Amino acid sequence: MTKRALISVSDKTGIVEFAKQLKGIGFEIISTGGTSKALREAGVDVIGISEVTGFPEILDGRVKTLHPNVHGALLSKHDDPEHLKQIQDLGISPIELVCVNLYPFQQTISKEGVSVEEAIENIDIGGPTMLRSAAKNHEYVTVVVDPEDYESIIRQYKENQHTSIETRRALAAKVFRHTAAYDSIISQYMTDLAGEKTPESLTLTYDLKQTLRYGENPHQKAAFYRKPLGSAYSIANAKQLHGKELSYNNINDANAALQIVKEFEMPAAVAVKHNNPCGVGTGEHIHEAFSKAFEADPTSIFGGIVALNREVDRETAASLHEIFLEVIIAPSFSEEAFTILSGKKNVRLLTIDMDGDGGKTDEWTVTSVEGGLLVQEPDTYTLDHAHISIPTKRQPTEAEWESLKMGWRVVKHVKSNAIVVADSHMTLGVGAGQMNRVGSAIIALEQAGEKAKGASMASDAFFPMKDTVQEAAKAGITAIIQPGGSIKDEESIQEADRHGIAMVFTGVRHFKH
């Protein structure tokens, strides 16, 4: 019996050569629409799909392969006498190989200004149906969705006159992953279109960006997946220019650094260690910003991640080169800067499009728990959204307001319980992840040392006791910003008034676990 292959592809990469190779090993080619036209123009004889179905393509091509003559050919068991008799009686010839890829829905909705009508027209119906039929029947049918697999399939046919069951099973699994991902993107688009925030089921899809050497620790396997249509301003869409392969911890810390640097429009530099900022600085230019970030904690920055929101110039590169850093992230590196920094073979240099999303994203964050997922909106709340009140007798000065804003921008990115001591251009002390708030305050104030005098303090959540204000007063803090809302707020207010500290309530908490 003559072997038959059905080819219908939107991505025509390598398809002409693949079809010619199939013809060379004895296949008849059935094809549809644009694929049929492309193959014929390349000199490949094809059987039109209407010749197989006995029915014309209708509804502007919406219906062409949804027919028993196609799906009977794909789903029949080649060693089942009853199946063979049925298709023979109906004049159906089995199809042994299916090569299909789908309408470019993802690429269509990626285009600026795409209409809903255009998006809907790029939802493929017949393609996924053929793929699923062939993949279900993979014991007999070879199904291919990825041009990367063309060469290995031809090789197996030439060597063995067929593909192995192991190959067909692996290809079928790839097909079901592919159609599931395709449907996931469509379902997300339709869910967003309908304005639903928490649908009854959540289907997510991600593409493998890289397999990692290990996870948080060497005994843990790990991989890095990228979200289709995800934020351009993200570590997932970074371009690595130099250095060793990124590790699991590098990626996690780089993401934390990026989220903080997004808070600033003026030149800013952020140093991160173990998912917490150890130094944040701003300045008139990027070298000044980095100098302040380094000055904030010259010890903890060792072996850390640095993110900068301006091009790295020669002067900044020279300063960065003096420190052992794992990763440096920036929108770009000048030629001189790259020459300096690439002198260290291991440091990872990454560029990211920091204008791609305007620095902001509406992607919900996803956190895994055993047996499930937690999803939530990103914490994009700023002081512009806050309901500011000042319960103390003294109002913050203009200079104190600038330092309060600096601390507030950073504290929401510090692991709770979180306290940040800051002036108007840099962090001075960071207290992170302690089991009580005063413990975080003591760490931050001790790190700030004498610089705490006249500085401001930011807290991610309210003060349950007045003890944090007492520690702040002892260190010379003159202004505090916190959410308020404790049943003992009045005690903290009175303690602040006793020491002449201005206190700002924002009415919003910034927990980060």
Secondary structure, DSSP 8 states (H G I E B T S, - for coil): --EEEEEE-SS-TTHHHHHHHHHHTTEEEEE-HHHHHHHHHTT---EEHHHHHSS--BTTTTBSS-SHHHHHHHH--TT-HHHHHHHHHTT-----EEEE----HHHHHHSTT--HHHHHHT--SHHHHHHHHHHHTTTT-EEE--GGGHHHHHHHHHHHSS--HHHHHHHHHHHHHHHHHHHHHHHHHHHHHHT-SS-SS-----EEEEEES-SSSTTS-EEEEE-TT--SSSGGG-EEEESS---HHHHHHHHHHHHHHTT-SSSEEEEEETTEEEEEEE-SSHHHHHHHHHHH-TTTTTTEEEEESS-B-HHHHHHHHTS-EEEEEES-B-HHHHHHHTTSSS-EEEE--TTTTTT-----EEEEETTEEEEE------TTTS--B--SSS---HHHHHHHHHHHHHHTTS-SS-EEEE-SSBEEEEE-S-SSHHHHHHHHHHHHGGGGTT-EEEESS--SSTHHHHHHHHHT--EEEE----TTHHHHHHHHHHTT-EEEE-S------
